Amino acid sequence: MRQCFVGVGLMIFLGYAAGNVGFGVGALVFCIGLGKVFASKTAQKKMEKNNDLMR
């Protein structure tokens, strides 16, 4: 989640300071953070499902 918020901050700051390129860098960092959150949630659900099957 932290990387998502860093990405939003970069979008705002760099979007103002560097224009479209800076906004794009911030968006890239945000999307990477979003992917990490999604992967973490998916892995957590998979682990819970495997634990339920083992019982």
Secondary structure, DSSP 8 states (H G I E B T S, - for coil): -HHHHHHHHHHHHHHHHHTHHHHHHHHHHHHHHHHHHHHHHHHHHHHHHHHHHH-
